[in-house]
Amino acid sequence: MDINKLTYGPVPSRRLGRSLGINNIPAKICSYACIYCQLGNTLKMSIERKSFYNPEDIYLSAKKRISSLKEKNEKIDYLAFVPDGEPTLDINLAKEANLLKEFNIKLAIITNGSLMYREDVQNDLMQFEWVSLKVDFAVKSVWKKIDRPHGKSKFEAIKKGYIDFSKKYKGLLNTETMLVKNINDDEESLKKTAGFIKTLNPNKAYISIPIRPPAENNIQIPDEEDINRAYLIFNDYGLNTELLVQYEGDNFTYTNDFEKDILAITSVHPIREDALEKFLKKSNASWQNVENLIKKQLIKKTFYNNHYYFSRILKKEAV
């Protein structure tokens, strides 16, 4: 297999600085089908942990990319598991984390938390210095509406798993709440969500909005006053709150192959047109290269929130 697709970036991250992405899940296998997902609709729903890739291949992909980046004096703040699906579905997660520790770069993971009821998942996450748990919900009805979980997911068991993990985890535990207009941005929902997050005692409680094209066309960004109200409510509950509502920047790294770089980045991180223009100059490529990828139906162009975005057209892989 092409091990190059198992890592990407570094990409600019609003939470992690410049993070080198670890893509340990094939497109797009997930336990949720979130209405706002920037990767598009889930191709395969699952809550079964299994092996997807050889951990050694992930290690070798990271080693190759890190070596190339060091030659260019590129900075890497984190190795971040932010893949094409839910990272904790990977039963080799702890093994991969341990292999990557050789590079002495902090490890991060962003998970939807759907498997947190499992003790083995909690134990695997102990290998990471920085963990982010999705908390879009505090009540079951909102959870089902916004995250659209796998049919066998158990709401109360997941919440209990969050609490159990928060009590024993020693690293930086963070939460992230995605606000969607008219779904979870009302005062009652926000207070219940903030109240639950408070029980986790996180390092930071992030509030985000769908700034990139979402899976469903009718998804809207909350009004500014509702975003500000969410921030104030979270603060009132004593949470160290940060808004993730601004564009994260365009400092994408070019390695040595424009097409592979763009396909790797856009599979997990839709890129805005102005950022793509800068990337083209950096890589000595042209818009014809982009048009070729569109003609091959490898990427697509979408207009959203007053900007054009380019994202990978994900196809189900044989695993």
Number of C-alpha atoms within 10 A of each C-alpha: 7 7 16 18 19 22 29 32 25 27 21 19 17 15 13 16 15 22 25 29 25 26 25 28 23 24 23 24 23 27 27 26 24 23 21 26 17 19 25 21 19 22 17 17 16 18 19 13 15 13 15 15 19 12 20 14 16 23 23 17 19 23 16 14 17 21 11 14 18 11 8 11 9 12 15 19 16 22 28 25 26 23 26 21 27 27 25 31 24 19 18 19 21 20 14 21 22 15 14 21 15 10 12 9 15 16 22 26 23 20 23 23 23 27 24 24 22 13 13 13 21 21 14 18 23 17 21 23 17 21 23 22 22 19 24 24 26 21 14 11 11 15 18 17 15 20 21 16 21 17 12 9 17 14 19 13 15 17 19 13 20 24 18 16 22 19 11 11 17 12 15 15 20 23 24 23 22 20 25 22 18 13 15 22 21 17 13 9 18 23 18 14 21 24 18 19 26 16 12 17 18 20 17 17 27 25 21 19 19 22 18 24 24 19 17 14 10 9 16 19 20 19 13 9 9 18 22 13 16 24 21 14 19 24 15 14 15 13 21 17 22 16 17 18 15 10 12 14 14 18 16 21 21 19 16 10 10 19 15 14 21 26 21 21 23 22 26 23 25 24 24 22 17 14 14 20 15 14 22 18 10 13 15 9 15 13 11 9 13 21 14 13 17 17 11 10 12 18 22 18 18 16 13 15 13 6 13 16 22 23 27 24 17 22 11 12 11 7 9
